[in-house]
């Protein structure tokens, strides 16, 4: 709870922005062109995702890692937990790499203070209930030398919307058409009233790539690039990417000559690279390594509260957890206070529902699941489990976020205490995702931001709990829940937030998931790195402000 005041300011900004975008006009002035960097406050977050394959003209390096200690002046090394694993597909979770590392940019940007500001669109306006117009920035070129035009923007967004698996929060169910008006205006028409369309355009999925990046076979050439301050020049698959400063960038020139991004899923390895000088910036610091890093005068540790919740997703359609009684028993068996205070050493806050109580859309009256092991045992007996019929479940999590393994081990002991045995699997995220999305799992511990894909909780609720949600790991489906979400798209801010609170209550009442803690980001960097901040939504890691000294 100690972090709520620091996060409150950022989330209040979200509320103000959402209110503005719910009006019939939302024009943003462009007197000071916005870049992916701003000069404001603290913050940056989780790993990125970005688009796809074939690396023409890529320089193939050896299998051994390059000598990062001899990097030329003005460059640095940053570690990333996730590398591109979907061919750099713009519609996939690979897309965050484009925005995290300044390769490509969206029309609308969330800055480091939580403000919605111009990106490749200098302004936007809600013309009617179903129409939004975006004025495209002039004088911008892609990395391949072609010009940014309204046609290039419309084609890029239509490509995204027509993907076989469009991204969470921006689909043809929401957007009916994207067309061009004149030389510099893009018109987006929605299928129904949508007050948050600009907030749907802030993620890496909405970044605009050069027309030459979109191949006829629906793969992406990431080297064709976007419009960002850094140009992708090399990829060693599953190991690293290398970027150089864009000399023709339209915004403030980058302070770095270039940098490398190493894909390192193991948190202990990331910490070791920072301490040895092999890397200058790392994200997702393991809790156990904090004393070492905080005690090193040559390092800086950043702790930033996030709109992110660690949850255990429960299979709602198959296996024992399809029974609500079992799901309730699991929720009562978990000591969230102990996890927050001891396992995470006080860095996170215990969760009641998906949203921390200080967020404006949270409902403080929703059902809580206090730690009551006796209640859990009674519910398991009611569901038919006991000594004569023991219950064994598969408990999975992944190593990229180091704290999740510690939570899983603690949760395994808590479940064992009430009579539930678990088969614990801790691996890289990639091998687990397919089985979870297919419904072949029992329990999956995951860290998830509710403002990452869409800068409004509706995106999270649609993706994770809508019947057709693109990230519905729980496989929960309820027609009334979906209808409430659809209606919320057209509501003003206060009414929309009330719906989010009610729907979070539904998730709790039916024990759809087990919400565990509300999270902070722990990043670290060398003391000779300046201008680095943790972005509250996890959209940007290296910006034009980042530099190295000495």
Secondary structure, DSSP 8 states (H G I E B T S, - for coil): -TTHHHHHHHHHHHHHHHHHHTSS------SS---S--SS-----S---B-B---TT-----SS---GGG--TTEEEEEES----STB-TTSTTBHHHHHTTS-B-SEEE-TTS-EEESSEEEEEE-SSSEEEEEE-SS-B-TTS-B--HHHHHHHHHHHHTSTT--TT--TTTEEEEEEETTTEEEEEESS--TTTGGGG-SGGG-B--GGGB-TTS-B-GGG--SSSEEEEEEETTTEEEEEE-TT-SSS--S-SEEEEEE---HHHHHHHHHHTS-SEE-S--GGGHHHHHT-TTEEEEEEEEEEEEEEEE-SSSSGGGSHHHHHHHHHH--HHHIIIIISTTSSEE-SSSS-TTSTT--TTS------HHHHHHHHHHTT-BTTB-EEEEEEEESSSHHHHHHHHHHHHHHHHTTEEEEEEEE-HHHHHHHHHTT--SEEEEEEESSSSSSSHHHHHHHHHSTT-TT-TT----HHHHHHHHHHTTS-HHHHHHHHHHHHHHHHHTT-EEEEEEEEEEEEEETTEES----TTS--SS-TT-EE--
